Amino acid sequence: MSLKLQLKAGQKIIINGAVIENGSAKAVTLFLRNRASILRDTEIVTEEEAVTPASRIYYIVQCIYLFPDKSRKNLPILNGLVQDYLVAAPSSHSILNGLIEWLEKGDPYQALRAARDLIQHEGVILHHGQQSADELSEPSSAGGELP
């Protein structure tokens, strides 16, 4: 069974660690005839883009998925990031637990999907934290201004 991929003009994809870009003005179709690690450009996070704790976890899982030969180096980094994240956001336990389970089962692509869920969860936490900070900075209607 093969996988059919359509690449729009200028679209990039990573296949087994190689970045492939459609340099033509037209869409192209690729057929992959064997198993490969694939990420579309919308799924790729660069090291420079990994600026939040969840995106750093995503980036390391992405590296494990694309470069399994470097897992020995990346797994300890991931474990440290996961432990730090759990301390900061205990509500992420089930997502991170699932991510680790997928890696232990040998399915880093599913772990990557869990890491995307973690990024969404982080967004909710940050949004909630910003709302709370905004509420704290508003003057109280009952007490007027602070002395």
N, C-alpha and C positions, 0 to 999 in steps of 0.2 A: 504494500500500500504506500502510495506517495502523498506528499503534502504539496498542495498548490498554493503559491504565494503570489500575490499581485503587489507590485511596487509602483506607486505613483511617481511621476517625474520628480526627481530630487529626494525621494524618500530613502531613508537609511534603514538597514536591518543588520543585526549581528547574528552570524551563524558560526557556532563553534569558536567564538572569540574573534572572528574576522569581521570587520565593518565593511559592509557592502552598500554602495550607494548607486541608485539609478541615475546615471548621468545623462540619460536621453530626455527629450522633451515629451516623450510618450510613456504611458504605463508599460511595464514589462511583466511577464509571467515567468516565475521560476517554479520548477518541480524538484522537490527534494525526494530522492529515492531511498534514503536511509535515515536512521534516527540521528537527530542533531539538536544541539542547544540553540534555540532561536529567541531573539528579542526584537520586537519592532521598535522603531524610534520613540514611540509614545511610552514604551515601558522602560526605556533606558534612563538611568540616573548616572551622571558623571560624578567623579570625585569632587569636583568644584561645586556641583549642585547639592551635594550631601551636606547640608548645613544645619539640619535639625537632628536631634537624637534618633528619631524614627527613620529619617532618610539615610542616616549613616548605617543603621541596621540594614535597610533595604540595599544599600550599595554593597555591603559585605556579602549579603546573601546572593546578590547578583554576581559578584566575583566567584563565589563558590559554585554557582550554576554554570557560569561561562568557562571557568578555569578550574575544573575539579582537581587537577594535578597540584594546585596551590592551596587546597583545602587545609592541609596540615598547618599552614601559616595563618589562614583566615579564620579557622574555627576558634582559636583562643581569643582573637580580637572580637569575634561575634559574641562569645560567651561573656566577655567583660562588658560589652555594650548592653547586652540583654540584662545582666545583673544590675547595672546602673539604671537602666530604664525601669526595671521593676521597683527599685527603691523610690524613684521619682514619681512613678505612675502605677501603683499597685492594681488599678482597674484594668491594666493591660495584660494581666496574668494569663487569661485564657487565650488571647491572641498569640502571645509569645510562647506559651506552652504548645499550641498547635504548630507554630513555626518550627520549633525544635523537634517536635515529633515527626514532621515531614522530612526534616533533614536526617533524622535517625532512620527513617524508612527508606532513605536514598532517593527522595523525590524533591530536589531543590527547587524545581519550578513551582510546585505547590507551596513551598516555603516562601518563595518570592511573592506569591499571591497573598499569603498571610502578612508579609511585610507591607504590602500595599494597604491592607486593612489596618495595619498599625499606623501608617501615615494618616489615614482618615481619622482614626481614633485620636491621634495626637492633635489634629486640627480641631476636633470637638473639645478636647481638654483646653487647648490654647484659647479657643473662642470663649469658652465658659470662664476661664481665668480673666480674660480681658473684660468680659461683662462685669465680673465681680469687682475688678479694679476700678472700672468706670463708676459703679454704684458707690464705692467707697470714697471716690473723689468728688461726688456731687454734694453740695451743701444740704444739710438737713432742713426740711421745710418747717420743722417745729422749733429748732434751736437757732436759726439764723446763722450768722457768721461765727467762725471760731475766733476766740480772743487772740 
